[in-house]
Amino acid sequence: MPAFGAFVYDWLAGRPRTIGIQLEEIAGSLASRIDRGRLLDVGTGHGRLLGAIHGINPRIELYGLDISAAMVERARRNLRGLPIDVRQANIRRTAYEDGFFDLVTGTGTLYLWDEPAEGLREVHRILARGGSAHLFEPHAGATEEELRRIGVALRRETPVRRVLGPVFIRTAVRAGLRVGDTRALLDAGPFRASHTVEKVTLGGLPVWLHLTLEKPGAGGAPSAL
């Protein structure tokens, strides 16, 4: 993604009220699952989710990963002055050690991976025993009634964002994940015995899936963080 594209994405998806509420809800959910330890945001984009998590709990060691150099630069600008490590890399192959992270997350990222099976294997490798991954993905199975909620949720935005926002979100939803296909993907990978897929509402938009992937602890079951 070129630098101008990164700027436009940050302007459209990083600061609007509705998207901001979604980020705050996700940040609160993640921060409630881990008091200390390392957290990786895959496809961190503008990096604002990491900033929100830091604001809730600065004890968490935060890392961000994005395939786009322009987005990494944008995230570093947005997070300037915060102790957050943001790097450019493909989730298919990272330089992190085995079991390095206690929690891995991503928002609207899995549906964009070129090789999702490989990416999930890498998430499993870098996740500590007893740790978990929480991915929030646009739901391609959202009904037309649910999609009409987009316009209602965006009524608080600026006029330009009220026009462009529904196009942006509907495009993501159409390209997103379906429950059955997602479960089949997870059933074929390292999280086959320890995953859940549920429909959730974020920022008033019922167009999301929450994927919970757990890596069993030494005793064979996921442990509480």
N, C-alpha and C positions, 0 to 999 in steps of 0.2 A: 504494500500500500504506500503510495507517495505521501510526502509530508502534508500536502493540501488535503488529501483524503483523510489522513489522520486527524487534521484540524476539524474538518466537517463532521466526522464521526463523533469527536469529542463534543462539539457544539450541539449536535443533534441528540446524542445518547448519553452524554456524560453529566449534564447539568440540568436538564429539564426537571420540573417538579415531580412528574409521574415516575420517570426513570429514577430520579433521586430517591423517591419513596421506596421503590423496589430495591435499590441498593442498600438502603437503611434496613429494610426488612431482612434481606439476605445476610447483611453484616451482623445484625443482632442474632439471627439464628446460628450462624457459624461461631460467633464469639461465645455463645452459651454452651457450645460443645467442647471447648478447649480453653483451659485457664492459662496454661503455659505450653511451650513447645513450638514446633515449626509448622507454618501453614503456607501452602503454595497455591497461588491463583493462576490457573492455566488459561491462556488467552486473555491476559489481564487487560489488554486494550488501553484505555485511558488511565487505568490504575486507581480509579476513584473508590472501588470497592475496598482495596487494601487500605486506603486512607481512612475510610469509614470504620474498618475493623480496628485500626490503630487507635482511633479516637475512643472506641469502646473499651479496649483492653490493650494498652501499650506493652504488656508483658509478653505478648505473643510475638515470636520472630516471624516476620512476614517476607515472602518472596513472591515475585511475579515472573511470568514467562509469556512471551509472545513471539510469534513467527515473523512479525513485521518490525523492521528496524525503525520505521517512522513511528509506529505505535509505542515502541519501547522508549524512544526519545520523548514522546508526548507524555507517557506515564512518569518518566523521570522528572519532567518539568512540573507536572501536577503534584508530585510527591516530594519535591525539593525540600531538604531540611529534615525529612523523616528517615529513620533507620530501616529502610525497606530496600531489599535487593531485587532489582528488576533486570532480567536478562533476555536476550534474543535467542530463541532455540525452537526446534520442532519437538512437540511432545512425543513423537515417535522414538526419539533418542536424545536423552539429556545427559548432562555431566554429573548429575547428583548421585551420591552414594546410595547403595541399597538401604532401604528402610530409613531414609533421611527425614521424611516428613511424617508428622502426626496427623495432619489433615490436608487433603487436597480438594480444591474446589474449582469451579469454572461456571461461567454464566454465558449461555448462548455460544458455546464453543464446540462441543462434541459433534454437532450436526455439520460443522465445517471441516472436520478433520478429514484429510485425504485417505488415511488408513486407520479408521477407528479401532479396529481390533489390535493393531500394533500399539496405538496410543494407550489403550486400556491396559495392555500388558506392561507398558512402561509405568503407568500410574501405580499398578500393583507392585512393581519392583521397588519404586522409590517410597512407597508407603510403609510405615513401621507396622510391626505386628500389633494388633489391637487398634490400629488406626482406621480412619474411614475417609471416603471421598464423597462429596456432595456436589452434584452437577445439576444446574438449573437450565433447562432447554425449552425452546419454543415448541408447543404441541401442535403438530400438523393435523391432529384429529379434532381440533377445536371446532365447535359448531358455529353456524352463522350467527346464532343468537349471542354466543360468547364473543364473537368478533365484533358485533355491534357495540359491545361494552367499551371498545377501544375509544370511540369518539366521546363517550361519556367521561371516561377516565382522563382524557386529554383536554377537557374543557377549561382546565386551569392554566393551560400553557399559553404562550404567546401566539398570535395569529399565524405566523409562519409555521411554528411547530404543530399547531392544530391541523394544518394542511399536510405537512410532510410526515408527521408522526404516524398517522394511520397507515400510510403507504409503507413506511419503514417497518412497522411492526407486522403488518399483514404479509409483507414479503418474507420476513423471517419465519413467520408461522407456516406459510406454505412450504418453505424449504426445511422445516424442522423435523422432529421425530414423532413417530406414531408409537403408541404403547406396545403393541404386539411386536413390531420390528425391533424396538429397543430391548424388550425382554429376550428376544431371540438372539440378539447380539451379545447381551450379557450372559446368557446361558451357554454360549460357546466360548467364553473366555475365563480368565482366572477368578472372576467374581461370581462364577456360576452358582455357587451355593450360598451366597451372602449378599443379595441385592434386593432392593425394592424400587418400584416405579409408581409414583403417585401423581395425580393431577393437583396442582396448587394454584392459588391466586396470589399474585404479587402486585402491589401498587394498584389494586382494584381491577387488575386484568386477569381473568381466568383462562389464560392461554399458555400456561407453563407446566412443565413436568419437572418433578424433583426426583433425581436418581440418587439413591443411597447405596454406596458400595463399601462393604466392610472387609477388612483383612483380619482373619482370626488371629487371636493372640497365641502365646506359647501353649496354652491349654486347649486350643482348638476352637475357642469362641472369641468374638470381638470383646475387648475390654472397654470399660468406660474411661474416657479421657479426663 
